[in-house]
């Protein structure tokens, strides 16, 4: 077998798909991606915008673990595609945003209208209309009262009002993978800290990153004890390149800007979510009268794949099915290496 310099000898599966109709297209592509996710591979999906939305919809909760790009833009010059795949294969999902990041970016845009409602300010947010999927552009219209043009601006027909969060980033979060480890806790937060520290160690997080994550989870758990009914659950699982911790309790956060304003240093309390947002790479919060879910993402740059049967394997990796996990494998739309 001839192998180009710099690449290990490995089987290549380069498939052509001849589909009949949009439904078959979405179903087969989603099945292809899902098969990779189930054995712990990373997924990078590059499709034209209208196709991309359909496939992500077919993936449901599993799209949480997929990096994606619009092939309409990426493929305009086909010479850019191989470098994009190589960048993803060698450095994880850095070239594109995850579904979770897109959701939280949209939420941020909506909350700007609330945070600065009384301010005398102008804020311009560029969006690549040729490259971004239609749902992202539609949400931009919902979260911006005005649309800028070359020489003027006009009212956005889809604007939903100050503080109104589009449905796409207000729905319940996708469920954790099967067999995710869960710890129930009450006032003994030492067990929570140890649970997270064990997960961070098994995920090979750097010491400072692990300490930040333990601190963030402890802050949320302490809020549970004080304001969330006194009991809650914490779970942890691995995706390719991330350790995720999720806390659930019966509390209800009524301030939509909690954790997004600089707290008064003289104020006792109220610093928890502010500290959390500065301790992790991404925090997702869903709250209502029925309770609160807080999902914390920490990237593990340069992580090594977990060995089959290791404690790291027990955390609840999407590929935790007893067959072993190779987090270094890559499931690519149009190729696998």
C-alpha positions as CSV (number, residue, x, y, z in Angstrom):
1,X,0.0,0.0,0.0
2,X,1.3,3.4,-0.9
3,X,1.1,5.9,1.9
4,X,1.9,9.6,1.5
5,X,4.6,11.1,3.7
6,X,3.4,12.0,7.2
7,X,0.4,9.7,7.3
8,X,0.2,6.4,9.1
9,X,-0.8,3.3,7.1
10,X,-4.6,3.0,7.7
11,X,-7.6,1.8,5.7
12,X,-9.5,4.5,3.8
13,X,-13.2,4.2,3.3
14,X,-14.1,6.6,0.5
15,X,-17.7,6.1,-0.4
16,X,-20.1,7.5,-3.0
17,X,-23.8,7.8,-2.1
18,X,-26.4,7.7,-4.9
19,X,-29.6,8.8,-3.2
20,X,-33.2,9.3,-4.4
21,X,-34.9,12.2,-2.7
22,X,-34.2,14.4,0.3
23,X,-35.5,11.9,2.9
24,X,-33.2,9.2,1.8
25,X,-30.3,11.6,1.7
26,X,-30.8,12.8,5.3
27,X,-31.5,9.3,6.6
28,X,-28.3,7.7,5.1
29,X,-26.0,10.5,6.0
30,X,-27.3,10.6,9.5
31,X,-26.9,6.9,9.8
32,X,-23.3,7.2,8.5
33,X,-22.4,9.9,11.1
34,X,-24.2,8.0,13.9
35,X,-22.2,4.9,13.2
36,X,-19.0,6.8,13.8
37,X,-20.3,8.5,17.0
38,X,-21.3,5.2,18.5
39,X,-17.7,4.0,18.4
40,X,-16.3,7.2,19.8
41,X,-15.1,8.8,16.6
42,X,-15.4,12.6,16.0
43,X,-17.7,13.8,13.3
44,X,-17.2,16.7,10.8
45,X,-20.2,17.2,8.5
46,X,-19.8,19.6,5.6
47,X,-23.0,20.0,3.4
48,X,-24.8,22.7,1.6
49,X,-26.9,24.8,4.1
50,X,-30.3,23.3,3.2
51,X,-29.0,19.8,3.4
52,X,-27.1,20.5,6.6
53,X,-30.1,21.6,8.5
54,X,-32.0,18.4,7.5
55,X,-29.2,16.1,8.5
56,X,-28.7,17.8,11.9
57,X,-32.4,17.5,12.4
58,X,-32.2,13.8,11.6
59,X,-29.4,13.4,14.1
60,X,-31.5,14.8,16.9
61,X,-29.6,14.9,20.2
62,X,-26.5,13.4,18.7
63,X,-25.8,16.6,16.7
64,X,-24.4,17.8,20.0
65,X,-21.3,15.8,19.2
66,X,-20.9,17.0,15.5
67,X,-18.8,19.8,14.1
68,X,-20.3,21.2,10.9
69,X,-19.6,23.6,8.1
70,X,-21.5,24.9,5.1
71,X,-20.1,23.2,1.9
72,X,-21.6,26.0,-0.2
73,X,-18.8,28.2,1.1
74,X,-16.1,25.7,2.0
75,X,-16.5,23.9,-1.4
76,X,-16.6,27.0,-3.6
77,X,-12.9,26.5,-4.0
78,X,-12.5,22.7,-3.7
79,X,-8.8,23.1,-2.9
80,X,-9.9,24.3,0.5
81,X,-11.7,21.0,1.5
82,X,-8.7,18.8,2.1
83,X,-7.0,21.4,4.4
84,X,-10.2,21.7,6.3
85,X,-10.5,18.0,6.8
86,X,-6.8,17.7,7.8
87,X,-7.3,20.6,10.3
88,X,-10.2,18.8,11.8
89,X,-8.4,15.4,11.9
90,X,-5.3,16.8,13.6
91,X,-6.8,19.4,15.9
92,X,-10.3,18.3,16.7
93,X,-13.3,20.4,15.9
94,X,-11.5,23.8,15.9
95,X,-12.4,24.8,12.3
96,X,-16.1,25.0,13.1
97,X,-18.5,25.6,16.0
98,X,-20.3,22.9,17.8
99,X,-24.1,22.9,18.0
100,X,-23.9,23.9,21.6
101,X,-21.7,26.9,20.8
102,X,-24.1,28.0,18.1
103,X,-27.0,27.8,20.5
104,X,-25.3,29.8,23.2
105,X,-24.1,32.4,20.6
106,X,-27.7,32.9,19.6
107,X,-28.8,33.2,23.2
108,X,-26.1,35.8,23.7
109,X,-27.3,37.9,20.8
110,X,-30.9,37.8,22.2
111,X,-29.7,38.9,25.7
112,X,-27.7,41.9,24.3
113,X,-31.0,43.6,23.6
114,X,-32.0,43.2,27.2
115,X,-28.7,44.0,28.7
116,X,-28.3,47.3,26.8
117,X,-31.9,48.3,26.3
118,X,-31.3,51.7,28.0
119,X,-27.8,52.3,26.6
120,X,-26.9,54.8,24.0
121,X,-24.8,52.5,21.9
122,X,-24.5,51.0,18.4
123,X,-23.5,47.3,18.1
124,X,-22.8,45.7,14.7
125,X,-22.7,41.9,14.4
126,X,-21.5,40.6,11.0
127,X,-22.9,37.3,9.6
128,X,-21.6,35.7,6.4
129,X,-24.8,35.4,4.4
130,X,-23.1,33.2,1.8
131,X,-21.6,30.7,4.2
132,X,-23.9,30.3,7.2
133,X,-26.9,27.9,7.3
134,X,-30.3,29.4,6.8
135,X,-31.4,28.6,10.4
136,X,-28.5,30.6,11.8
137,X,-29.4,33.6,9.6
138,X,-33.1,33.3,10.5
139,X,-32.1,33.4,14.2
140,X,-29.9,36.5,13.5
141,X,-33.1,38.2,12.2
142,X,-35.0,37.2,15.4
143,X,-32.3,38.6,17.7
144,X,-31.5,41.9,16.0
145,X,-34.1,44.7,15.7
146,X,-32.2,46.2,12.7
147,X,-30.6,44.8,9.6
148,X,-27.6,46.8,8.2
149,X,-27.1,47.5,4.5
150,X,-24.3,49.2,2.6
151,X,-25.7,52.7,3.1
152,X,-28.7,52.3,5.4
153,X,-30.5,50.0,7.7
154,X,-34.0,48.6,8.0
155,X,-36.2,47.0,10.6
156,X,-35.8,43.2,10.9
157,X,-39.1,41.5,10.1
158,X,-38.3,38.6,12.3
159,X,-37.3,40.5,15.5
160,X,-38.9,38.9,18.6
161,X,-38.3,41.7,21.1
162,X,-35.8,42.5,23.9
163,X,-34.8,39.4,25.8
164,X,-36.8,37.0,23.7
165,X,-34.7,33.9,23.1
166,X,-35.3,32.0,19.8
167,X,-36.8,28.5,20.2
168,X,-33.7,26.9,18.7
169,X,-31.7,27.8,21.9
170,X,-34.5,27.5,24.4
171,X,-35.4,23.9,23.9
172,X,-34.3,21.2,26.4
173,X,-30.7,20.2,26.0
174,X,-30.0,16.9,24.1
175,X,-29.8,14.0,26.6
176,X,-26.5,12.7,27.8
177,X,-25.2,9.5,26.2
178,X,-26.4,6.1,27.5
179,X,-24.7,4.8,30.6
180,X,-23.5,8.2,31.7
181,X,-22.4,8.2,35.4
182,X,-24.7,10.1,37.7
183,X,-24.1,11.2,41.3
184,X,-27.0,12.3,43.6
185,X,-25.9,14.9,46.1
186,X,-27.2,17.0,49.0
187,X,-25.2,19.0,51.5
188,X,-22.0,16.9,51.3
189,X,-20.3,18.7,48.4
190,X,-17.0,16.8,49.0
191,X,-18.6,13.9,47.1
192,X,-19.4,16.2,44.2
193,X,-15.9,17.6,44.1
194,X,-14.3,14.2,44.2
195,X,-16.7,12.9,41.5
196,X,-15.6,15.8,39.2
197,X,-12.0,15.5,40.1
198,X,-12.0,11.8,39.3
199,X,-13.6,12.5,35.9
200,X,-11.1,15.2,35.2
201,X,-8.2,12.9,36.0
202,X,-9.6,10.0,33.9
203,X,-10.0,12.5,31.0
204,X,-6.4,13.6,31.5
205,X,-7.3,17.2,31.9
206,X,-4.4,19.5,32.9
207,X,-4.3,20.3,36.6
208,X,-5.3,23.9,36.2
209,X,-8.2,23.1,33.9
210,X,-9.4,20.3,36.3
211,X,-9.2,22.7,39.3
212,X,-11.3,25.3,37.4
213,X,-13.9,22.7,36.5
214,X,-14.1,21.4,40.1
215,X,-14.6,25.0,41.3
216,X,-17.3,25.7,38.7
217,X,-19.3,22.5,39.5
218,X,-18.9,23.2,43.3
219,X,-20.4,26.7,42.8
220,X,-23.5,25.3,41.0
221,X,-23.9,22.5,43.6
222,X,-23.6,25.1,46.4
223,X,-26.4,27.0,44.7
224,X,-28.5,23.8,44.7
225,X,-28.1,23.5,48.5
226,X,-29.0,27.2,49.1
227,X,-31.6,27.9,46.5
228,X,-32.4,24.7,44.5
229,X,-34.3,22.5,47.0
230,X,-31.2,21.1,48.7
231,X,-30.6,18.1,46.5
232,X,-29.5,17.6,42.9
233,X,-27.6,15.3,40.5
234,X,-24.3,15.7,38.7
235,X,-23.2,13.7,35.7
236,X,-20.1,13.6,33.6
237,X,-19.3,12.2,30.1
238,X,-16.7,12.5,27.4
239,X,-17.0,13.6,23.9
240,X,-14.2,13.8,21.4
241,X,-12.0,16.5,22.9
242,X,-14.4,17.6,25.7
243,X,-15.4,16.6,29.3
244,X,-18.9,17.6,30.0
245,X,-20.5,17.9,33.5
246,X,-24.2,18.5,33.9
247,X,-26.0,19.5,37.1
248,X,-29.8,19.3,37.7
249,X,-31.8,20.7,40.6
250,X,-35.3,22.0,41.5
251,X,-34.2,25.7,41.5
252,X,-35.4,28.4,39.1
253,X,-33.1,31.2,37.9
254,X,-35.4,34.1,37.2
255,X,-32.8,36.6,36.0
256,X,-32.0,35.9,32.3
257,X,-28.7,37.9,32.7
258,X,-27.5,35.9,35.7
259,X,-23.7,35.4,35.3
260,X,-23.5,37.9,32.4
261,X,-23.1,41.1,34.4
262,X,-20.1,42.2,36.5
263,X,-21.1,41.5,40.1
264,X,-20.9,44.1,42.8
265,X,-17.8,43.1,44.8
266,X,-19.5,44.5,47.9
267,X,-22.5,42.2,47.4
268,X,-22.7,39.0,49.4
269,X,-23.5,36.1,47.0
270,X,-24.7,36.3,43.4
271,X,-21.2,35.6,42.0
272,X,-21.7,31.9,41.3
273,X,-22.6,31.9,37.6
274,X,-20.2,34.8,36.9
275,X,-17.4,32.6,38.3
276,X,-18.6,29.6,36.4
277,X,-18.6,31.4,33.1
278,X,-15.0,32.3,33.7
279,X,-13.9,28.8,34.7
280,X,-15.2,26.7,31.8
281,X,-15.1,26.9,28.0
282,X,-18.9,26.9,27.6
283,X,-21.9,26.9,30.0
284,X,-25.4,26.1,29.0
285,X,-28.3,26.9,31.3
286,X,-31.9,25.9,30.9
287,X,-34.2,27.0,33.7
288,X,-37.9,27.2,34.5
289,X,-40.5,26.5,37.2
290,X,-39.7,22.8,36.9
291,X,-36.0,23.1,37.7
292,X,-32.6,24.1,36.3
293,X,-30.1,22.2,34.1
294,X,-26.5,23.6,33.9
295,X,-24.2,21.9,31.4
296,X,-20.5,22.8,31.6
297,X,-18.1,22.1,28.7
298,X,-14.3,21.9,29.1
299,X,-12.1,21.2,26.1
300,X,-9.3,18.7,26.5
301,X,-6.7,19.9,24.0
302,X,-4.3,17.2,23.0
303,X,-6.2,14.5,24.8
304,X,-5.3,10.8,24.2
305,X,-7.9,8.2,23.4
306,X,-9.2,6.2,26.4
307,X,-8.2,2.6,26.7
308,X,-11.0,0.1,26.5
309,X,-12.0,-0.9,30.0
310,X,-10.3,2.0,31.7
311,X,-12.1,4.2,34.3
312,X,-12.1,7.0,31.8
313,X,-14.2,4.6,29.6
314,X,-16.8,4.4,32.5
315,X,-17.6,8.2,32.4
316,X,-20.1,7.7,29.7
317,X,-18.4,8.2,26.4
318,X,-20.8,8.1,23.4
319,X,-18.9,4.9,22.3
320,X,-19.1,3.2,25.7
321,X,-20.5,-0.1,24.5
322,X,-17.9,-2.5,25.7
323,X,-16.1,-2.6,22.3
324,X,-13.5,0.0,23.2
325,X,-13.2,3.6,22.2
326,X,-10.7,5.2,19.8
327,X,-11.2,8.9,20.4
328,X,-8.5,9.6,17.8
329,X,-10.5,8.2,15.0
330,X,-12.4,10.6,12.7
331,X,-15.7,10.0,11.1
332,X,-15.8,12.3,8.1
333,X,-18.7,12.9,5.7
334,X,-17.2,11.6,2.4
335,X,-14.3,9.8,4.1
336,X,-13.0,8.0,7.1
337,X,-9.4,7.8,8.4
